[in-house]
Amino acid sequence: MIGKRIRHLKRYRDVAKVLARHGFGFFVEEIGLIHMLSLPKRLFTDWEEIDPLSMGERIRQVLEELGPTYVKIGQIASTRADIIPEEILSELVKLQDSVAPFAFEEVRRIIEEELGAPLEEIFTTFEETVLAAASIGQVHRAQLRTGERVAVKVQRPNIKVLIETDLEILLDLATLAEHRVARMERLQLREVVEEFAKSLRNELDYTIEARNAEKIAKQFKTDSTIHIPNIYWDYSTQKVLTMEYVEGVKLNRFEEIDRNGYNRKDIAEHLVKALFHQVLIEGFFHGDPHPGNIFLLPDGVLSFIDFGMVGRLTQEMKYNFASMVIAMMRQNTESMIQAVLKIGIMPEDVNLSLLSKEVDELREKYMDVPMSRISLGGAVGDLLAIAFRHQIRIPADFTLLAKSLLLLEGIVEKLDPQLSIMDMAKPFGLRLLKERYQPSTIAGRVWHNIMDYSELLVDLPKQMKVLMRDVLCGKIHLDVGVPELDVFLRKLDRIANQISFSIVLLSFSIVMMGLIIASALGRQPIMLWQIPAIEIGFGAAILMLIWLFVSIFKSGKF
């Protein structure tokens, strides 16, 4: 890491200065970056008074000033309501890829290098004017030699090198923060940065986006109301993506929608059904359904574009989400808690009584509110906020779903304010619950468990052999603890002392009985070598009995 700091010294300095300029100089100092980079301390102590902005606003300004990598990280972070406070999330969602397009000469060079042919041999026409420019790439309109109109996305030159450098620096800063700042340790910053970095690297590979598009296209191959652009694989690589060009009205242009005579209610219903089909049936959904990524085609068909961000839900996650929605509709606090706990990873010290109280307060918030007026995305967001406060880690795909629901509701509210997304979710959820309890589904789960346990039993002798070898070699140390062992031992002591007391008392009684009988018969004291043995033994027994009494009562274990 020291070598990387030296290699990227200028970028480290830029990051430190931007943080200080926006009021985060204390953080730079706490993690020791001032001394590592030999930065003058005045840069972090003599800065002018910061504008009275909120923490979220200053974080957003830092990300925007640091450039594309940090903007994309912020956009990804805006989906993580389980680890980021609401006041910061509300600012992160404002982050936009407001960057200038790069020169057409670079576009030509990258396309010709990637596709291995001159631009004119691939395209009949290729417009130099940019359709859209973002932090990672930009889009141009063109026409293939075979006549198809296409949109060509071209990655920015050297953007991968810049992003990898910034990701290395972010990972280093997260590591320093965890090691040097006690309050940062529980946030698991390094793990969070690695998760964000994985998502960002996926966006750098356009073939992943192309496969995502094809996968979603298969979901709607029998649905005439949804269209997904075709991918032209012969003209696509990791840095160049060529797909069918779609021309229509963006869903936030409501006046144009009305002017063309489209039915807003039908559009809203098709949109909601499309998302719930992806989420609850397919388990693979568009992760960024904002109005700029959804077009209304001339025949009233909805077309999605930009599949760089997608979410995946396992069968279990789909079931838990459906359970949570139905629990919210039924206003069942216990079921809502169970759904959240099944979705997330619960810390050992979670306060279940406080968690139950907060969920119950949330239920009361929606009490007596008609389903048509409840925001599903808002309700899920409220539950995620509770999870955040109790440090329950929620899977990234689930928080991405919450953001997608909010985006969807924002569009639907403008298209048809009377449409209830909660009501439309119910049939999908009930269908999922019915499928879960179908005999074939139950049989499948049982068979899966049987196979898992069979493999475990087959491997058990081998695993036991390895375990015993490690124990015998001293590689494993076993510490065995018995609950309430001290109490058990004290009781055992009392029982032993009581038995000892009883035996001595019985022996003493026998001796006394012997003396009484001997006295009654008029015998003389029994002499052993002229010594009165019985009398001496009697005296010794009395002394031992007294000593036993004193010892037992002093120990307090009688």
Residue pairs with C-beta under 8 A, 6 or more apart in sequence:
1 172
1 175
4 168
4 169
4 172
5 12
5 36
5 37
5 172
8 165
8 168
8 169
9 37
11 165
11 166
11 169
12 33
12 37
12 169
13 37
13 39
14 66
15 66
15 169
15 173
16 28
16 33
16 34
16 37
16 39
16 43
17 43
18 62
18 65
18 66
19 25
19 27
19 28
19 62
20 28
20 43
20 44
20 47
21 47
22 50
22 58
22 61
22 62
22 65
23 47
23 50
23 58
24 58
24 62
25 43
25 44
25 45
25 47
26 44
27 177
28 34
28 44
29 41
29 44
30 177
30 180
30 181
31 173
31 176
31 177
31 180
31 181
32 176
32 180
33 39
33 173
33 176
34 41
34 44
50 58
53 61
54 87
54 91
55 87
55 88
56 87
56 88
56 89
56 90
56 91
56 92
57 91
59 74
59 88
59 91
59 92
60 74
60 91
60 92
60 94
60 95
62 70
63 70
63 71
63 73
63 74
63 92
63 95
64 70
64 71
64 95
66 166
67 135
67 162
67 166
68 97
68 99
68 135
68 136
68 156
68 159
68 162
68 163
69 135
69 162
69 163
69 166
69 167
69 170
69 200
70 166
71 95
71 96
71 97
71 135
72 97
72 135
72 136
72 163
72 200
72 203
73 170
73 196
73 200
74 92
74 95
75 92
75 95
76 196
76 199
76 200
76 309
77 84
77 92
77 196
78 84
78 89
78 92
78 93
78 95
78 403
79 287
79 396
79 399
79 400
79 402
79 403
80 89
80 192
80 396
80 399
81 89
81 381
81 384
81 385
81 388
81 394
81 399
81 402
81 403
82 344
82 384
82 387
82 388
82 392
82 393
82 394
82 399
83 187
83 192
83 388
83 393
84 92
84 388
85 388
86 385
93 403
97 133
97 134
97 135
97 136
99 133
99 134
99 135
100 133
101 130
101 133
101 138
102 138
102 156
102 157
104 128
106 157
107 128
107 138
107 140
107 154
108 119
109 157
110 154
110 155
110 157
110 239
110 240
111 119
111 122
111 152
111 154
111 240
112 118
112 119
114 237
114 238
114 239
114 240
115 122
115 235
115 237
115 240
119 126
121 145
122 144
122 145
122 235
123 142
123 143
123 144
123 145
123 152
124 143
124 144
124 145
124 147
125 142
125 143
126 140
126 142
126 143
126 152
127 140
127 141
127 142
128 140
129 140
130 138
130 139
130 140
131 138
131 139
131 140
131 141
131 151
132 138
132 139
133 139
135 156
135 159
136 155
136 156
136 159
136 203
136 204
137 153
137 154
137 155
137 156
137 159
137 206
138 153
138 154
138 156
139 151
139 152
139 153
139 154
140 151
140 152
140 154
141 149
141 150
141 151
141 152
141 245
142 149
142 150
142 151
142 152
142 242
143 149
143 150
144 150
144 232
144 235
144 242
148 232
148 244
149 244
149 245
150 232
150 235
150 242
150 243
150 244
150 245
151 229
151 242
151 243
151 244
151 245
151 246
151 305
152 235
152 240
152 241
152 242
153 206
153 240
153 241
153 242
153 243
154 239
154 240
155 204
155 206
155 238
155 239
155 240
159 204
160 204
163 200
163 201
163 204
167 193
167 197
167 200
167 201
170 193
170 197
171 190
171 193
171 194
171 197
174 189
174 190
174 192
174 193
175 189
175 190
177 184
177 189
178 184
178 185
178 187
178 188
178 189
178 190
186 391
195 396
199 309
199 396
202 208
202 308
203 209
203 308
203 309
204 238
205 238
206 236
206 237
206 238
206 239
206 240
206 241
207 236
207 237
207 238
208 308
209 241
209 306
209 307
209 308
210 231
210 233
210 236
210 241
210 243
210 307
212 307
212 308
212 310
213 228
213 229
213 231
213 243
213 307
214 231
215 284
216 228
216 278
216 284
216 285
216 286
216 304
216 307
216 310
217 228
217 230
219 277
219 278
219 282
219 284
220 226
220 227
220 228
220 274
220 277
223 274
223 277
224 301
225 270
225 274
225 300
225 301
225 302
226 270
226 274
226 301
226 302
226 303
226 304
227 246
227 297
227 301
227 302
227 303
228 303
228 304
229 243
229 244
229 245
229 246
229 303
229 305
230 243
230 244
231 241
231 242
231 243
231 244
232 242
232 243
232 244
235 242
236 242
236 243
243 305
246 295
246 297
246 303
246 305
247 295
247 297
248 295
248 296
248 297
248 298
248 303
249 256
249 257
249 260
249 295
249 296
250 291
250 292
250 294
250 295
250 296
251 257
251 267
251 271
251 291
251 294
251 295
251 296
251 411
251 415
252 291
252 292
252 411
252 414
254 264
254 414
254 415
257 264
257 267
257 296
258 264
262 296
262 300
263 300
264 415
264 416
265 415
265 416
265 419
266 300
267 296
267 300
267 302
267 415
267 416
268 411
268 412
268 415
268 416
268 419
269 416
269 419
269 424
270 302
271 294
271 302
271 408
271 411
271 412
271 415
272 408
272 412
272 419
272 421
272 424
273 424
274 302
275 285
275 286
275 289
275 404
275 405
275 408
276 424
276 425
276 428
277 428
278 284
278 285
278 286
279 285
279 311
279 313
279 318
279 321
279 401
279 404
279 428
280 318
280 321
280 322
280 425
280 428
280 429
280 431
280 432
281 428
281 431
281 432
283 312
283 313
283 314
283 315
283 317
283 318
284 310
284 311
284 312
284 313
285 310
285 311
285 313
285 401
285 404
286 293
286 304
286 307
286 309
286 310
286 404
287 309
287 310
287 311
287 400
287 403
287 404
288 306
288 308
288 309
288 404
288 407
289 304
289 404
289 407
289 408
289 411
290 407
291 411
293 304
293 305
293 306
294 302
294 303
294 304
294 305
294 411
295 302
295 303
295 305
296 302
296 303
297 303
309 400
311 397
311 400
311 401
311 404
312 397
313 321
313 397
313 398
313 401
316 342
317 343
317 395
317 397
317 398
318 432
319 432
319 433
319 436
320 339
320 342
320 343
321 339
321 343
321 398
321 401
321 429
322 428
322 429
322 430
322 432
322 433
323 335
323 338
323 339
323 342
323 429
323 433
324 336
324 339
324 340
324 343
324 380
324 383
325 376
325 422
325 425
325 426
325 429
326 335
326 426
326 429
326 430
326 433
327 335
327 336
327 338
327 339
328 336
328 366
328 374
328 379
328 422
329 371
329 422
329 426
331 363
331 366
331 367
332 363
333 356
333 359
333 360
333 363
334 356
336 359
336 362
336 363
336 383
337 352
337 355
337 356
337 359
340 359
340 383
340 386
340 387
340 392
341 392
343 394
343 395
343 398
344 387
344 392
344 393
344 394
344 395
345 392
345 393
346 392
347 390
347 391
347 392
350 390
350 391
350 392
351 390
354 390
355 386
355 390
358 386
358 389
358 390
359 383
359 386
362 379
362 382
362 383
362 386
365 382
366 374
366 379
371 420
371 422
371 423
372 418
372 419
372 420
372 422
372 423
373 420
374 420
374 422
375 406
375 409
375 421
376 405
376 409
376 421
376 422
376 425
377 402
377 403
377 404
377 405
377 406
377 407
377 408
377 409
377 421
378 406
378 409
379 422
380 401
380 402
380 405
381 402
381 406
384 394
384 399
384 402
387 394
405 421
408 421
409 421
412 419
412 421
435 441
467 476
470 476
471 478
482 488
490 557
493 555
493 557
494 557
494 558
497 552
497 555
497 557
497 558
498 558
500 548
500 552
501 548
501 549
501 552
501 558
504 541
504 544
504 545
504 548
505 545
507 541
508 541
508 542
508 545
511 534
511 537
511 538
511 541
514 534
515 534
515 538
518 526
518 534
525 532
525 534
525 535
526 532
526 533
526 534
527 533
552 558
